[in-house]
Amino acid sequence: MNSSIHRHSHIRRVARLVAVATTLAVGSAALPALGQSAGALNAAAVEEILNTSLAQKKGMSIYMGGQTINCVFVKRIDGNTIEVRNQQFGRVVLRIDRIDAIALS
């Protein structure tokens, strides 16, 4: 009787390990595709919106991490950082690589 119980627990343990290994294999295979599909925004399109906001003083909405920042573009600080302002804050510094979406008003 003990050997039967031991055999069943061993089979369950092996089945769990196979399930975990399969999940990890499928997940790691999907990661490169996810990284490619969730790539950065089109740099030219972002630049066009930023330049239009600056030149025409038009408002824009920046979507980052589930938050919306309504603002006007002020200047580019470096290749990956911009400064914007809105009614609540005179100066907001944002990393471009963290922007999920951007819309011109």
N, C-alpha and C positions, 0 to 999 in steps of 0.2 A: 504494500500500500504506500509506503513512504517513497519508493522509487517512482511510482506513478505520479504522486504529487510533485516530486522533484522534477520529473520529466515535463509535466505541464507548466510549471513555473519557468523552466528553462526555455520551453517553446514560446511562452508569452514574452519573455525577456528578449529572445531573438527577434520575434515579430515586432516588438517596440523598437529595437535597434534598426531593423530594416526600414520601418516607417520613418524614423528620424533621419536616417541616411538618405532615403528617397526625397524627403522634404528638403533637406539641405542641398542635394544635387539639383533638384528642380529650381530651388530659390537662387542658387549661385549661377545657374544657367540663364536665369531671367535678369540678373543684375546688369550685365553689359547692355542688353536691349533697353532696359529701363533707363540707364545712363544716357544712351543715345537718343531716346525719344524725349527725355526730359532735359534736353540740352539747353544752353543759354538762349536768350532772346536774340533775334536778328539785330546785330550791332548797328547796321545802317538805319533800320527802322527806328530804333531807340534814339539814335542821334538826330534823326529827322524830327521826332516829336520834341526832344529837348530843345533843339534850335528854334522850332516854331514857337514853343512856349516862351523862350527867351526873347525872340524878336518881336512877337506880337503881344507879349505879356498875357498869354492865354493860360488858363488853368489846365491842370492835368490831374489824373488820378493814378497813383502808383499803388500796386497791389503787392504786398510783401508778407509772407507767412500768415495769411489769413486776415491781415489788416489792410485797410485802405487809407492812404495818405493823399488828401486833396491839397494841391500845392501849385506853386509857380517855380520854374527852374531859374536858379540864380547864376551858378557857374559850375564848371568842372574843376575839381580840386586836383585829381590825378586820373590816370587811366581807368581806375575802377571805383572812383568816389565822386559823387556829385553833391552840390549844396542846393537845397530848395528852401522855400519859406511858405508859410500860410498864415491865416488870421490868428491862430493860436500861438505859433512859434515863429520868431523872427529868423531863426537859422536851424535847419535840419540837415544833417549830413548822412547820406545813404550810400551803401555799397551797391553798385550796379549788379554785381553777380548774385545778389539776394533778391532782386526784383523778379516777381512771378509774371506780372503783366503791367502794361502802361497804356493809358488812354488819354487822348487830348480832348478837352472840353469843347 
